[in-house]
Amino acid sequence: MMTMSPLLLVAIGIATTAFAQVLLKQAAGHDVMTSPWLGFMAMAAASYTLSFLLYSVILKFYALNKIYPAMTVAQIAIVTLYGLAVGEVIDARHAVGLAFGIVAIYLILS
């Protein structure tokens, strides 16, 4: 079996969690229990499952108190970029909060 670098695992873990959030947002645009809603929910569940499995492997390589906040802020940043791409607006407080999160991750990881 091919092994991946821990950093690549982290990147995929971040991407799969952010992707699941985007899929949930897409599901929210449909009536509950309709075919499109079920499809988006199923894909989101699969994405979260993969993320969860990857995270269990990631924790073998990184301290929980460092990797959890780093991954969480990265996921928030990606979801925010998606939101901007689809026309959602962020205000100054939101932008400052994201900036503080990025600074916090720098401080935690350095």
N, C-alpha and C positions, 0 to 999 in steps of 0.2 A: 504494500500500500504506500502511495506517495505521501510524504509528510510536507506540511506547510510551515512556513516560519510563523512564530508567534505573532509578529506584527501583521502579517497578512491575515491571520485568524481574527485579530482585533478589527482590522478594516472590514472584513466580510461580516463580522458580528455587528458592527455599527451599521453597515449598509442594510443588512437584513432586518434589523429592528426599525430603522427609518422607513424602509420599504413597507413594512407591515403597517406603520402609522399612515402612510400615504394610501394604502389599500383600504384601511378603515375609513379614511376621509372619503374615498370614492364610494364605499358602501353606503355612507351616510346620505348620499345623493339619491338613493333608491328606497322604495318602500320596503319595509322589513318583510322577510320571507319570500321576496320575489326572486326570480332566477338571477338577475344581476347582483342583488344584495348577497345572496348565498354564494355566488362565485367569488365576489370580492372578499367576503368573510372567510371562505375556505382558503383562498390564497394568503390572506393575512395570517390565519392560524398556522399555515405551513411555514410562512416566513418567520413567525415568532418561534415556532418549534425548532427550526434550524438555528435561529439566533440563540435560543436557550441551550441547545446542545453545544454549539460553539463556545458559549460563555463558560460552560463547565470545563471545557478543555483549556480555555484562556486562563482560567484561575489557577491552573497548574504552573503557569509561567510568571504571573504577576500578582503582586499583593492586592488584595481586595480593596483596601482603603485608597489605592492609587488608580487602579484600572476602572473601578465602577464610576467614580466621578468623571474620569477622562472620557469614557465611552458615552456616558449620559450627556455631557455637554456637546460632544461631537454629534450625537443623534439630534439634539435640540437644534444645533446649527444647521444640519442638513434639512430637517423638517421645516425650519424657518425659511431656508432658501427655496424649498419647494413651494411654500406658501406665497412667497414673493413672486415666484414664477407663474402662479395661477391667479395672481391679482389680489392676494391678501395684503394687508397693510400692517407695518409695524410702526409703533410710535417711538419717540426718543427714549422713553423709559425702557421699552423692550430692547432697543439697540444697546443701551447702556448695560442692561442686565446681561445680554449676550457677551458684551465686551468684558464685563467682570468675570463671567464664567470662563472665558478663554484665558484671562490673566490668572484666574484661580488654578486652572489646569496646568498652566506653565509653572506656577509656583509649586504645585503638588508633585509634578513629575521631575522637576529639576533638583 
